[in-house]
Amino acid sequence: MRLYSDKIQSREALISIVNTLKSAGKRIVFTNGCFDILHAGHVDYLQRAKKHGDVLVLGLNTDASVKRLKGESRPVQNQDARAFVLSGLACIDYVTLFDEDTPVELISALQPDIHVKGGDYSPEQLPEYAVIKAYGGDVVTEAFVPGYSTTSIIERS
């Protein structure tokens, strides 16, 4: 069985979709991550991210990217499964994969109005910060729900 959702788009298709939405006056919010084991902390974070605009786009690290960032034993779920599960959340409008270690190239292509990251970062620490500020976008941080992390879930199992 092939996992399919019309919310999952290629980078090229998503650029066109986002440009159309911007032309219609929609405020585009972007966030990114591995989302290896979706948990309550992720859902809370994504719902709060959506509140910053009209359309929430999620950049999802590919399996190769997750391995480079998290180690050889990760991801637990493959990129197709992760994308499909995330696409089932009402707060997410679009999901696209990216293979780079940072979302800089994807953000440069989409130029979202708002980039949301977890509160364990300050905006200025992010590699994408300069790119976002250069085109006039904003960076917002949202606090994580204490006690929820994929790493701690894996360690408990």
N, CA, C and O atoms as a GROMACS GRO file, in nm:
protein
  628
    1MET      N    1   0.085  -0.119   0.000
    1MET     CA    2   0.000   0.000   0.000
    1MET      C    3   0.088   0.125   0.000
    1MET      O    4   0.180   0.136   0.082
    2ARG      N    5   0.062   0.216  -0.090
    2ARG     CA    6   0.136   0.340  -0.097
    2ARG      C    7   0.067   0.444  -0.009
    2ARG      O    8  -0.055   0.459  -0.015
    3LEU      N    9   0.145   0.514   0.071
    3LEU     CA   10   0.091   0.619   0.156
    3LEU      C   11   0.080   0.746   0.072
    3LEU      O   12   0.178   0.789   0.012
    4TYR      N   13  -0.038   0.805   0.069
    4TYR     CA   14  -0.059   0.923  -0.014
    4TYR      C   15  -0.140   1.028   0.061
    4TYR      O   16  -0.235   0.995   0.132
    5SER      N   17  -0.103   1.151   0.042
    5SER     CA   18  -0.180   1.265   0.089
    5SER      C   19  -0.152   1.380  -0.006
    5SER      O   20  -0.038   1.403  -0.044
    6ASP      N   21  -0.256   1.453  -0.043
    6ASP     CA   22  -0.234   1.568  -0.130
    6ASP      C   23  -0.167   1.684  -0.055
    6ASP      O   24  -0.133   1.785  -0.116
    7LYS      N   25  -0.150   1.670   0.075
    7LYS     CA   26  -0.075   1.770   0.152
    7LYS      C   27   0.076   1.755   0.132
    7LYS      O   28   0.151   1.849   0.157
    8ILE      N   29   0.121   1.637   0.089
    8ILE     CA   30   0.263   1.612   0.070
    8ILE      C   31   0.300   1.655  -0.072
    8ILE      O   32   0.250   1.600  -0.170
    9GLN      N   33   0.390   1.753  -0.080
    9GLN     CA   34   0.424   1.812  -0.209
    9GLN      C   35   0.576   1.816  -0.229
    9GLN      O   36   0.652   1.824  -0.133
   10SER      N   37   0.617   1.810  -0.354
   10SER     CA   38   0.758   1.829  -0.386
   10SER      C   39   0.794   1.975  -0.363
   10SER      O   40   0.706   2.061  -0.355
   11ARG      N   41   0.920   2.003  -0.351
   11ARG     CA   42   0.966   2.142  -0.333
   11ARG      C   43   0.918   2.230  -0.448
   11ARG      O   44   0.868   2.340  -0.426
   12GLU      N   45   0.933   2.181  -0.571
   12GLU     CA   46   0.895   2.259  -0.689
   12GLU      C   47   0.745   2.291  -0.688
   12GLU      O   48   0.705   2.405  -0.712
   13ALA      N   49   0.662   2.191  -0.660
   13ALA     CA   50   0.517   2.214  -0.656
   13ALA      C   51   0.481   2.310  -0.543
   13ALA      O   52   0.395   2.397  -0.559
   14LEU      N   53   0.547   2.294  -0.429
   14LEU     CA   54   0.516   2.377  -0.313
   14LEU      C   55   0.553   2.524  -0.337
   14LEU      O   56   0.483   2.613  -0.290
   15ILE      N   57   0.661   2.549  -0.408
   15ILE     CA   58   0.698   2.688  -0.441
   15ILE      C   59   0.584   2.755  -0.516
   15ILE      O   60   0.547   2.868  -0.485
   16SER      N   61   0.528   2.686  -0.614
   16SER     CA   62   0.417   2.741  -0.692
   16SER      C   63   0.292   2.761  -0.604
   16SER      O   64   0.226   2.864  -0.613
   17ILE      N   65   0.263   2.664  -0.520
   17ILE     CA   66   0.146   2.674  -0.430
   17ILE      C   67   0.162   2.792  -0.335
   17ILE      O   68   0.070   2.872  -0.318
   18VAL      N   69   0.280   2.804  -0.274
   18VAL     CA   70   0.304   2.912  -0.178
   18VAL      C   71   0.296   3.048  -0.247
   18VAL      O   72   0.238   3.141  -0.192
   19ASN      N   73   0.351   3.060  -0.367
   19ASN     CA   74   0.342   3.187  -0.440
   19ASN      C   75   0.198   3.225  -0.469
   19ASN      O   76   0.161   3.342  -0.458
   20THR      N   77   0.116   3.128  -0.505
   20THR     CA   78  -0.026   3.152  -0.530
   20THR      C   79  -0.096   3.197  -0.402
   20THR      O   80  -0.175   3.292  -0.403
   21LEU      N   81  -0.067   3.129  -0.292
   21LEU     CA   82  -0.128   3.164  -0.164
   21LEU      C   83  -0.087   3.304  -0.119
   21LEU      O   84  -0.169   3.380  -0.069
   22LYS      N   85   0.041   3.337  -0.137
   22LYS     CA   86   0.088   3.472  -0.101
   22LYS      C   87   0.017   3.578  -0.185
   22LYS      O   88  -0.020   3.684  -0.134
   23SER      N   89  -0.001   3.550  -0.313
   23SER     CA   90  -0.070   3.644  -0.402
   23SER      C   91  -0.213   3.668  -0.357
   23SER      O   92  -0.271   3.774  -0.381
   24ALA      N   93  -0.270   3.566  -0.292
   24ALA     CA   94  -0.407   3.577  -0.241
   24ALA      C   95  -0.410   3.641  -0.102
   24ALA      O   96  -0.515   3.649  -0.039
   25GLY      N   97  -0.293   3.686  -0.053
   25GLY     CA   98  -0.288   3.755   0.075
   25GLY      C   99  -0.272   3.664   0.196
   25GLY      O  100  -0.288   3.710   0.309
   26LYS      N  101  -0.243   3.539   0.175
   26LYS     CA  102  -0.229   3.445   0.287
   26LYS      C  103  -0.092   3.461   0.353
   26LYS      O  104   0.008   3.485   0.287
   27ARG      N  105  -0.092   3.448   0.484
   27ARG     CA  106   0.032   3.456   0.564
   27ARG      C  107   0.086   3.314   0.579
   27ARG      O  108   0.019   3.227   0.635
   28ILE      N  109   0.208   3.291   0.530
   28ILE     CA  110   0.268   3.158   0.528
   28ILE      C  111   0.359   3.140   0.649
   28ILE      O  112   0.448   3.221   0.674
   29VAL      N  113   0.335   3.031   0.723
   29VAL     CA  114   0.416   2.994   0.838
   29VAL      C  115   0.492   2.868   0.801
   29VAL      O  116   0.437   2.777   0.738
   30PHE      N  117   0.619   2.863   0.838
   30PHE     CA  118   0.704   2.747   0.809
   30PHE      C  119   0.767   2.697   0.937
   30PHE      O  120   0.807   2.776   1.022
   31THR      N  121   0.775   2.566   0.951
   31THR     CA  122   0.856   2.504   1.055
   31THR      C  123   0.919   2.380   0.997
   31THR      O  124   0.882   2.336   0.888
   32ASN      N  125   1.014   2.325   1.069
   32ASN     CA  126   1.082   2.208   1.016
   32ASN      C  127   1.130   2.118   1.129
   32ASN      O  128   1.135   2.159   1.245
   33GLY      N  129   1.165   1.995   1.092
   33GLY     CA  130   1.220   1.903   1.190
   33GLY      C  131   1.218   1.761   1.140
   33GLY      O  132   1.179   1.732   1.026
   34CYS      N  133   1.261   1.672   1.228
   34CYS     CA  134   1.268   1.529   1.197
   34CYS      C  135   1.136   1.459   1.226
   34CYS      O  136   1.093   1.372   1.150
   35PHE      N  137   1.071   1.495   1.336
   35PHE     CA  138   0.942   1.438   1.376
   35PHE      C  139   0.943   1.285   1.362
   35PHE      O  140   0.855   1.226   1.299
   36ASP      N  141   1.044   1.224   1.423
   36ASP     CA  142   1.067   1.080   1.406
   36ASP      C  143   0.959   0.996   1.474
   36ASP      O  144   0.905   0.903   1.414
   37ILE      N  145   0.928   1.027   1.597
   37ILE     CA  146   0.816   0.963   1.665
   37ILE      C  147   0.724   1.076   1.708
   37ILE      O  148   0.755   1.150   1.802
   38LEU      N  149   0.612   1.089   1.641
   38LEU     CA  150   0.519   1.199   1.670
   38LEU      C  151   0.459   1.180   1.809
   38LEU      O  152   0.405   1.074   1.841
   39HIS      N  153   0.470   1.284   1.892
   39HIS     CA  154   0.418   1.276   2.028
   39HIS      C  155   0.340   1.403   2.063
   39HIS      O  156   0.334   1.496   1.983
   40ALA      N  157   0.281   1.405   2.182
   40ALA     CA  158   0.196   1.516   2.224
   40ALA      C  159   0.269   1.650   2.220
   40ALA      O  160   0.208   1.751   2.186
   41GLY      N  161   0.397   1.652   2.254
   41GLY     CA  162   0.473   1.776   2.249
   41GLY      C  163   0.482   1.831   2.107
   41GLY      O  164   0.472   1.952   2.086
   42HIS      N  165   0.501   1.741   2.009
   42HIS     CA  166   0.503   1.784   1.869
   42HIS      C  167   0.369   1.844   1.828
   42HIS      O  168   0.364   1.952   1.769
   43VAL      N  169   0.261   1.775   1.861
   43VAL     CA  170   0.128   1.822   1.820
   43VAL      C  171   0.098   1.958   1.881
   43VAL      O  172   0.046   2.047   1.813
   44ASP      N  173   0.130   1.975   2.009
   44ASP     CA  174   0.108   2.103   2.075
   44ASP      C  175   0.188   2.213   2.005
   44ASP      O  176   0.135   2.320   1.976
   45TYR      N  177   0.315   2.186   1.977
   45TYR     CA  178   0.402   2.282   1.909
   45TYR      C  179   0.348   2.318   1.771
   45TYR      O  180   0.344   2.436   1.735
   46LEU      N  181   0.306   2.220   1.694
   46LEU     CA  182   0.256   2.244   1.558
   46LEU      C  183   0.125   2.322   1.560
   46LEU      O  184   0.104   2.408   1.475
   47GLN      N  185   0.038   2.294   1.655
   47GLN     CA  186  -0.087   2.370   1.666
   47GLN      C  187  -0.059   2.516   1.701
   47GLN      O  188  -0.126   2.606   1.649
   48ARG      N  189   0.038   2.540   1.788
   48ARG     CA  190   0.074   2.678   1.821
   48ARG      C  191   0.142   2.747   1.704
   48ARG      O  192   0.119   2.866   1.681
   49ALA      N  193   0.223   2.675   1.628
   49ALA     CA  194   0.288   2.733   1.510
   49ALA      C  195   0.183   2.781   1.409
   49ALA      O  196   0.196   2.889   1.352
   50LYS      N  197   0.081   2.702   1.388
   50LYS     CA  198  -0.025   2.735   1.291
   50LYS      C  199  -0.092   2.868   1.325
   50LYS      O  200  -0.134   2.941   1.235
   51LYS      N  201  -0.101   2.900   1.452
   51LYS     CA  202  -0.170   3.024   1.495
   51LYS      C  203  -0.099   3.151   1.451
   51LYS      O  204  -0.154   3.260   1.464
   52HIS      N  205   0.024   3.140   1.400
   52HIS     CA  206   0.098   3.257   1.356
   52HIS      C  207   0.063   3.302   1.214
   52HIS      O  208   0.114   3.403   1.167
   53GLY      N  209  -0.023   3.228   1.146
   53GLY     CA  210  -0.058   3.266   1.010
   53GLY      C  211  -0.174   3.186   0.957
   53GLY      O  212  -0.251   3.127   1.033
   54ASP      N  213  -0.188   3.186   0.824
   54ASP     CA  214  -0.300   3.119   0.758
   54ASP      C  215  -0.268   2.977   0.712
   54ASP      O  216  -0.354   2.890   0.713
   55VAL      N  217  -0.144   2.956   0.671
   55VAL     CA  218  -0.103   2.829   0.610
   55VAL      C  219   0.025   2.781   0.679
   55VAL      O  220   0.123   2.856   0.687
   56LEU      N  221   0.024   2.656   0.728
   56LEU     CA  222   0.143   2.600   0.791
   56LEU      C  223   0.209   2.499   0.698
   56LEU      O  224   0.148   2.399   0.660
   57VAL      N  225   0.334   2.527   0.662
   57VAL     CA  226   0.415   2.440   0.578
   57VAL      C  227   0.521   2.376   0.668
   57VAL      O  228   0.590   2.445   0.743
   58LEU      N  229   0.533   2.244   0.660
   58LEU     CA  230   0.632   2.173   0.740
   58LEU      C  231   0.739   2.115   0.650
   58LEU      O  232   0.710   2.037   0.560
   59GLY      N  233   0.864   2.154   0.674
   59GLY     CA  234   0.979   2.095   0.607
   59GLY      C  235   1.026   1.976   0.689
   59GLY      O  236   1.064   1.992   0.805
   60LEU      N  237   1.024   1.859   0.630
   60LEU     CA  238   1.057   1.734   0.700
   60LEU      C  239   1.192   1.681   0.653
   60LEU      O  240   1.213   1.662   0.534
   61ASN      N  241   1.283   1.658   0.748
   61ASN     CA  242   1.413   1.601   0.714
   61ASN      C  243   1.396   1.462   0.654
   61ASN      O  244   1.319   1.380   0.705
   62THR      N  245   1.468   1.437   0.545
   62THR     CA  246   1.469   1.303   0.484
   62THR      C  247   1.538   1.204   0.578
   62THR      O  248   1.601   1.244   0.676
   63ASP      N  249   1.526   1.075   0.546
   63ASP     CA  250   1.592   0.972   0.626
   63ASP      C  251   1.743   0.995   0.632
   63ASP      O  252   1.803   0.984   0.738
   64ALA      N  253   1.803   1.027   0.518
   64ALA     CA  254   1.948   1.049   0.514
   64ALA      C  255   1.988   1.167   0.603
   64ALA      O  256   2.088   1.161   0.674
   65SER      N  257   1.909   1.272   0.600
   65SER     CA  258   1.936   1.389   0.682
   65SER      C  259   1.921   1.356   0.831
   65SER      O  260   2.004   1.398   0.912
   66VAL      N  261   1.819   1.280   0.867
   66VAL     CA  262   1.799   1.241   1.007
   66VAL      C  263   1.918   1.159   1.055
   66VAL      O  264   1.968   1.180   1.166
   67LYS      N  265   1.964   1.064   0.973
   67LYS     CA  266   2.081   0.982   1.010
   67LYS      C  267   2.203   1.069   1.039
   67LYS      O  268   2.274   1.046   1.136
   68ARG      N  269   2.226   1.168   0.954
   68ARG     CA  270   2.341   1.256   0.974
   68ARG      C  271   2.327   1.337   1.104
   68ARG      O  272   2.426   1.360   1.174
   69LEU      N  273   2.205   1.380   1.134
   69LEU     CA  274   2.183   1.465   1.250
   69LEU      C  275   2.169   1.388   1.381
   69LEU      O  276   2.214   1.434   1.486
   70LYS      N  277   2.106   1.269   1.376
   70LYS     CA  278   2.069   1.197   1.498
   70LYS      C  279   2.147   1.067   1.520
   70LYS      O  280   2.144   1.012   1.630
   71GLY      N  281   2.216   1.017   1.416
   71GLY     CA  282   2.292   0.895   1.432
   71GLY      C  283   2.236   0.781   1.347
   71GLY      O  284   2.125   0.788   1.295
   72GLU      N  285   2.316   0.676   1.335
   72GLU     CA  286   2.285   0.563   1.247
   72GLU      C  287   2.158   0.487   1.284
   72GLU      O  288   2.096   0.425   1.198
   73SER      N  289   2.118   0.491   1.410
   73SER     CA  290   1.998   0.417   1.453
   73SER      C  291   1.868   0.491   1.422
   73SER      O  292   1.760   0.439   1.448
   74ARG      N  293   1.877   0.608   1.369
   74ARG     CA  294   1.760   0.690   1.340
   74ARG      C  295   1.750   0.713   1.190
   74ARG      O  296   1.853   0.708   1.122
   75PRO      N  297   1.635   0.737   1.135
   75PRO     CA  298   1.507   0.752   1.205
   75PRO      C  299   1.446   0.617   1.241
   75PRO      O  300   1.482   0.513   1.186
   76VAL      N  301   1.352   0.622   1.334
   76VAL     CA  302   1.276   0.503   1.371
   76VAL      C  303   1.174   0.473   1.262
   76VAL      O  304   1.154   0.358   1.224
   77GLN      N  305   1.110   0.578   1.211
   77GLN     CA  306   1.012   0.565   1.104
   77GLN      C  307   1.070   0.628   0.977
   77GLN      O  308   1.141   0.728   0.983
   78ASN      N  309   1.040   0.567   0.861
   78ASN     CA  310   1.095   0.623   0.738
   78ASN      C  311   1.023   0.753   0.699
   78ASN      O  312   0.917   0.786   0.752
   79GLN      N  313   1.083   0.825   0.606
   79GLN     CA  314   1.033   0.957   0.568
   79GLN      C  315   0.892   0.954   0.512
   79GLN      O  316   0.815   1.047   0.535
   80ASP      N  317   0.856   0.850   0.438
   80ASP     CA  318   0.720   0.843   0.383
   80ASP      C  319   0.617   0.828   0.494
   80ASP      O  320   0.512   0.892   0.491
   81ALA      N  321   0.648   0.742   0.592
   81ALA     CA  322   0.556   0.724   0.705
   81ALA      C  323   0.545   0.851   0.788
   81ALA      O  324   0.436   0.890   0.828
   82ARG      N  325   0.659   0.916   0.814
   82ARG     CA  326   0.657   1.040   0.892
   82ARG      C  327   0.577   1.149   0.820
   82ARG      O  328   0.497   1.218   0.882
   83ALA      N  329   0.598   1.163   0.691
   83ALA     CA  330   0.526   1.265   0.613
   83ALA      C  331   0.376   1.236   0.613
   83ALA      O  332   0.295   1.328   0.628
   84PHE      N  333   0.340   1.110   0.598
   84PHE     CA  334   0.198   1.073   0.594
   84PHE      C  335   0.129   1.101   0.728
   84PHE      O  336   0.020   1.158   0.730
   85VAL      N  337   0.193   1.063   0.838
   85VAL     CA  338   0.135   1.086   0.970
   85VAL      C  339   0.119   1.236   0.993
   85VAL      O  340   0.013   1.280   1.038
   86LEU      N  341   0.221   1.315   0.963
   86LEU     CA  342   0.212   1.460   0.981
   86LEU      C  343   0.104   1.522   0.893
   86LEU      O  344   0.035   1.616   0.935
   87SER      N  345   0.088   1.471   0.772
   87SER     CA  346  -0.014   1.525   0.682
   87SER      C  347  -0.155   1.500   0.734
   87SER      O  348  -0.250   1.565   0.690
   88GLY      N  349  -0.169   1.408   0.827
   88GLY     CA  350  -0.300   1.380   0.886
   88GLY      C  351  -0.342   1.478   0.993
   88GLY      O  352  -0.456   1.476   1.038
   89LEU      N  353  -0.251   1.565   1.035
   89LEU     CA  354  -0.284   1.664   1.136
   89LEU      C  355  -0.356   1.782   1.071
   89LEU      O  356  -0.312   1.835   0.969
   90ALA      N  357  -0.466   1.823   1.131
   90ALA     CA  358  -0.546   1.933   1.076
   90ALA      C  359  -0.468   2.064   1.070
   90ALA      O  360  -0.494   2.146   0.981
   91CYS      N  361  -0.375   2.085   1.162
   91CYS     CA  362  -0.302   2.213   1.166
   91CYS      C  363  -0.199   2.226   1.054
   91CYS      O  364  -0.155   2.338   1.026
   92ILE      N  365  -0.160   2.116   0.991
   92ILE     CA  366  -0.060   2.120   0.886
   92ILE      C  367  -0.127   2.126   0.750
   92ILE      O  368  -0.212   2.043   0.718
   93ASP      N  369  -0.087   2.224   0.670
   93ASP     CA  370  -0.145   2.239   0.537
   93ASP      C  371  -0.062   2.168   0.430
   93ASP      O  372  -0.116   2.111   0.336
   94TYR      N  373   0.071   2.173   0.444
   94TYR     CA  374   0.160   2.109   0.346
   94TYR      C  375   0.284   2.054   0.414
   94TYR      O  376   0.333   2.110   0.512
   95VAL      N  377   0.333   1.943   0.360
   95VAL     CA  378   0.457   1.880   0.406
   95VAL      C  379   0.546   1.863   0.283
   95VAL      O  380   0.500   1.821   0.177
   96THR      N  381   0.674   1.896   0.300
   96THR     CA  382   0.770   1.870   0.193
   96THR      C  383   0.899   1.820   0.256
   96THR      O  384   0.934   1.858   0.368
   97LEU      N  385   0.968   1.734   0.185
   97LEU     CA  386   1.093   1.677   0.235
   97LEU      C  387   1.212   1.765   0.195
   97LEU      O  388   1.211   1.828   0.090
   98PHE      N  389   1.313   1.767   0.282
   98PHE     CA  390   1.439   1.831   0.243
   98PHE      C  391   1.554   1.745   0.294
   98PHE      O  392   1.549   1.690   0.403
   99ASP      N  393   1.658   1.735   0.210
   99ASP     CA  394   1.770   1.645   0.236
   99ASP      C  395   1.889   1.714   0.301
   99ASP      O  396   1.981   1.648   0.347
  100GLU      N  397   1.888   1.845   0.304
  100GLU     CA  398   1.999   1.920   0.361
  100GLU      C  399   1.994   1.909   0.514
  100GLU      O  400   1.891   1.872   0.571
  101ASP      N  401   2.104   1.943   0.580
  101ASP     CA  402   2.107   1.939   0.726
  101ASP      C  403   2.034   2.057   0.790
  101ASP      O  404   1.991   2.048   0.905
  102THR      N  405   2.020   2.166   0.717
  102THR     CA  406   1.944   2.282   0.765
  102THR      C  407   1.838   2.316   0.659
  102THR      O  408   1.851   2.276   0.543
  103PRO      N  409   1.735   2.390   0.699
  103PRO     CA  410   1.630   2.426   0.603
  103PRO      C  411   1.659   2.553   0.523
  103PRO      O  412   1.568   2.608   0.461
  104VAL      N  413   1.783   2.600   0.524
  104VAL     CA  414   1.817   2.728   0.460
  104VAL      C  415   1.774   2.732   0.314
  104VAL      O  416   1.709   2.828   0.271
  105GLU      N  417   1.808   2.630   0.236
  105GLU     CA  418   1.773   2.630   0.093
  105GLU      C  419   1.622   2.629   0.072
  105GLU      O  420   1.570   2.700  -0.014
  106LEU      N  421   1.552   2.548   0.150
  106LEU     CA  422   1.406   2.540   0.138
  106LEU      C  423   1.340   2.673   0.176
  106LEU      O  424   1.249   2.720   0.107
  107ILE      N  425   1.386   2.732   0.284
  107ILE     CA  426   1.332   2.862   0.326
  107ILE      C  427   1.362   2.968   0.221
  107ILE      O  428   1.277   3.052   0.192
  108SER      N  429   1.481   2.966   0.164
  108SER     CA  430   1.516   3.062   0.059
  108SER      C  431   1.421   3.050  -0.059
  108SER      O  432   1.383   3.151  -0.119
  109ALA      N  433   1.383   2.927  -0.093
  109ALA     CA  434   1.293   2.905  -0.206
  109ALA      C  435   1.149   2.945  -0.175
  109ALA      O  436   1.081   3.002  -0.261
  110LEU      N  437   1.103   2.917  -0.054
  110LEU     CA  438   0.963   2.943  -0.019
  110LEU      C  439   0.940   3.084   0.035
  110LEU      O  440   0.833   3.142   0.014
  111GLN      N  441   1.037   3.140   0.103
  111GLN     CA  442   1.028   3.271   0.166
  111GLN      C  443   0.899   3.288   0.247
  111GLN      O  444   0.818   3.376   0.218
  112PRO      N  445   0.882   3.203   0.349
  112PRO     CA  446   0.762   3.217   0.433
  112PRO      C  447   0.764   3.348   0.511
  112PRO      O  448   0.870   3.407   0.534
  113ASP      N  449   0.646   3.393   0.551
  113ASP     CA  450   0.636   3.516   0.630
  113ASP      C  451   0.693   3.496   0.771
  113ASP      O  452   0.759   3.584   0.826
  114ILE      N  453   0.665   3.379   0.827
  114ILE     CA  454   0.706   3.347   0.964
  114ILE      C  455   0.775   3.212   0.965
  114ILE      O  456   0.726   3.117   0.904
  115HIS      N  457   0.887   3.202   1.034
  115HIS     CA  458   0.955   3.075   1.058
  115HIS      C  459   0.945   3.048   1.207
  115HIS      O  460   0.989   3.130   1.288
  116VAL      N  461   0.887   2.934   1.244
  116VAL     CA  462   0.869   2.898   1.384
  116VAL      C  463   0.965   2.786   1.420
  116VAL      O  464   0.975   2.686   1.348
  117LYS      N  465   1.035   2.803   1.531
  117LYS     CA  466   1.126   2.700   1.583
  117LYS      C  467   1.097   2.679   1.731
  117LYS      O  468   1.038   2.764   1.797
  118GLY      N  469   1.142   2.564   1.780
  118GLY     CA  470   1.125   2.533   1.921
  118GLY      C  471   1.204   2.627   2.010
  118GLY      O  472   1.306   2.682   1.968
  119GLY      N  473   1.156   2.646   2.130
  119GLY     CA  474   1.213   2.742   2.223
  119GLY      C  475   1.349   2.707   2.278
  119GLY      O  476   1.402   2.781   2.361
  120ASP      N  477   1.408   2.595   2.235
  120ASP     CA  478   1.544   2.564   2.281
  120ASP      C  479   1.648   2.637   2.197
  120ASP      O  480   1.768   2.617   2.215
  121TYR      N  481   1.603   2.721   2.106
  121TYR     CA  482   1.692   2.803   2.023
  121TYR      C  483   1.658   2.950   2.046
  121TYR      O  484   1.544   2.983   2.078
  122SER      N  485   1.757   3.037   2.030
  122SER     CA  486   1.725   3.178   2.015
  122SER      C  487   1.729   3.203   1.865
  122SER      O  488   1.810   3.142   1.795
  123PRO      N  489   1.646   3.291   1.814
  123PRO     CA  490   1.640   3.311   1.668
  123PRO      C  491   1.776   3.337   1.604
  123PRO      O  492   1.805   3.285   1.496
  124GLU      N  493   1.858   3.416   1.670
  124GLU     CA  494   1.988   3.453   1.612
  124GLU      C  495   2.084   3.335   1.601
  124GLU      O  496   2.181   3.342   1.525
  125GLN      N  497   2.060   3.227   1.674
  125GLN     CA  498   2.144   3.107   1.668
  125GLN      C  499   2.116   3.022   1.545
  125GLN      O  500   2.198   2.938   1.507
  126LEU      N  501   2.004   3.042   1.483
  126LEU     CA  502   1.962   2.956   1.372
  126LEU      C  503   2.039   2.988   1.244
  126LEU      O  504   2.059   3.105   1.212
  127PRO      N  505   2.084   2.885   1.171
  127PRO     CA  506   2.156   2.911   1.046
  127PRO      C  507   2.069   2.981   0.942
  127PRO      O  508   2.121   3.048   0.853
  128GLU      N  509   1.938   2.966   0.953
  128GLU     CA  510   1.846   3.027   0.856
  128GLU      C  511   1.809   3.171   0.892
  128GLU      O  512   1.745   3.239   0.811
  129TYR      N  513   1.847   3.219   1.009
  129TYR     CA  514   1.807   3.351   1.056
  129TYR      C  515   1.842   3.462   0.957
  129TYR      O  516   1.757   3.545   0.925
  130ALA      N  517   1.966   3.466   0.910
  130ALA     CA  518   2.009   3.574   0.821
  130ALA      C  519   1.931   3.574   0.690
  130ALA      O  520   1.897   3.680   0.638
  131VAL      N  521   1.903   3.456   0.637
  131VAL     CA  522   1.826   3.445   0.512
  131VAL      C  523   1.685   3.501   0.531
  131VAL      O  524   1.636   3.577   0.448
  132ILE      N  525   1.622   3.463   0.641
  132ILE     CA  526   1.484   3.507   0.668
  132ILE      C  527   1.479   3.658   0.686
  132ILE      O  528   1.391   3.725   0.631
  133LYS      N  529   1.572   3.711   0.763
  133LYS     CA  530   1.574   3.856   0.785
  133LYS      C  531   1.603   3.932   0.655
  133LYS      O  532   1.551   4.041   0.635
  134ALA      N  533   1.687   3.874   0.567
  134ALA     CA  534   1.725   3.940   0.442
  134ALA      C  535   1.605   3.964   0.351
  134ALA      O  536   1.599   4.066   0.283
  135TYR      N  537   1.508   3.871   0.348
  135TYR     CA  538   1.391   3.893   0.263
  135TYR      C  539   1.273   3.955   0.339
  135TYR      O  540   1.167   3.976   0.280
  136GLY      N  541   1.291   3.984   0.468
  136GLY     CA  542   1.187   4.054   0.544
  136GLY      C  543   1.095   3.966   0.625
  136GLY      O  544   0.991   4.012   0.672
  137GLY      N  545   1.130   3.839   0.642
  137GLY     CA  546   1.049   3.748   0.724
  137GLY      C  547   1.081   3.762   0.871
  137GLY      O  548   1.175   3.831   0.911
  138ASP      N  549   1.001   3.695   0.952
  138ASP     CA  550   1.020   3.697   1.097
  138ASP      C  551   1.046   3.556   1.149
  138ASP      O  552   1.002   3.458   1.089
  139VAL      N  553   1.119   3.547   1.259
  139VAL     CA  554   1.145   3.420   1.326
  139VAL      C  555   1.081   3.426   1.464
  139VAL      O  556   1.102   3.522   1.539
  140VAL      N  557   1.004   3.324   1.497
  140VAL     CA  558   0.934   3.314   1.624
  140VAL      C  559   0.973   3.183   1.690
  140VAL      O  560   0.986   3.081   1.623
  141THR      N  561   0.993   3.186   1.822
  141THR     CA  562   1.018   3.061   1.893
  141THR      C  563   0.896   3.026   1.978
  141THR      O  564   0.829   3.114   2.033
  142GLU      N  565   0.870   2.898   1.989
  142GLU     CA  566   0.762   2.845   2.072
  142GLU      C  567   0.824   2.747   2.171
  142GLU      O  568   0.904   2.662   2.133
  143ALA      N  569   0.787   2.759   2.296
  143ALA     CA  570   0.840   2.670   2.400
  143ALA      C  571   0.790   2.528   2.379
  143ALA      O  572   0.679   2.506   2.333
  144PHE      N  573   0.876   2.432   2.413
  144PHE     CA  574   0.835   2.292   2.410
  144PHE      C  575   0.760   2.256   2.537
  144PHE      O  576   0.780   2.319   2.641
  145VAL      N  577   0.674   2.156   2.528
  145VAL     CA  578   0.605   2.104   2.646
  145VAL      C  579   0.706   2.018   2.723
  145VAL      O  580   0.761   1.924   2.666
  146PRO      N  581   0.732   2.050   2.849
  146PRO     CA  582   0.830   1.972   2.926
  146PRO      C  583   0.791   1.823   2.934
  146PRO      O  584   0.674   1.789   2.946
  147GLY      N  585   0.891   1.738   2.929
  147GLY     CA  586   0.868   1.595   2.946
  147GLY      C  587   0.841   1.518   2.818
  147GLY      O  588   0.823   1.397   2.821
  148TYR      N  589   0.839   1.588   2.704
  148TYR     CA  590   0.814   1.520   2.577
  148TYR      C  591   0.932   1.541   2.483
  148TYR      O  592   0.963   1.654   2.445
  149SER      N  593   0.998   1.433   2.447
  149SER     CA  594   1.101   1.438   2.344
  149SER      C  595   1.114   1.299   2.284
  149SER      O  596   1.098   1.198   2.354
  150THR      N  597   1.144   1.294   2.155
  150THR     CA  598   1.161   1.166   2.088
  150THR      C  599   1.275   1.087   2.152
  150THR      O  600   1.263   0.966   2.173
  151THR      N  601   1.384   1.155   2.183
  151THR     CA  602   1.499   1.086   2.244
  151THR      C  603   1.461   1.022   2.376
  151THR      O  604   1.499   0.907   2.402
  152SER      N  605   1.386   1.094   2.460
  152SER     CA  606   1.348   1.035   2.590
  152SER      C  607   1.251   0.919   2.571
  152SER      O  608   1.254   0.823   2.648
  153ILE      N  609   1.165   0.925   2.472
  153ILE     CA  610   1.073   0.814   2.444
  153ILE      C  611   1.153   0.691   2.402
  153ILE      O  612   1.125   0.580   2.448
  154ILE      N  613   1.251   0.709   2.315
  154ILE     CA  614   1.335   0.598   2.270
  154ILE      C  615   1.414   0.540   2.388
  154ILE      O  616   1.426   0.418   2.400
  155GLU      N  617   1.469   0.626   2.472
  155GLU     CA  618   1.548   0.579   2.587
  155GLU      C  619   1.463   0.501   2.686
  155GLU      O  620   1.515   0.409   2.749
  156ARG      N  621   1.336   0.535   2.701
  156ARG     CA  622   1.248   0.463   2.794
  156ARG      C  623   1.206   0.327   2.742
  156ARG      O  624   1.168   0.241   2.821
  157SER      N  625   1.212   0.306   2.610
  157SER     CA  626   1.162   0.180   2.554
  157SER      C  627   1.264   0.069   2.559
  157SER      O  628   1.236  -0.043   2.515
   0.00000   0.00000   0.00000
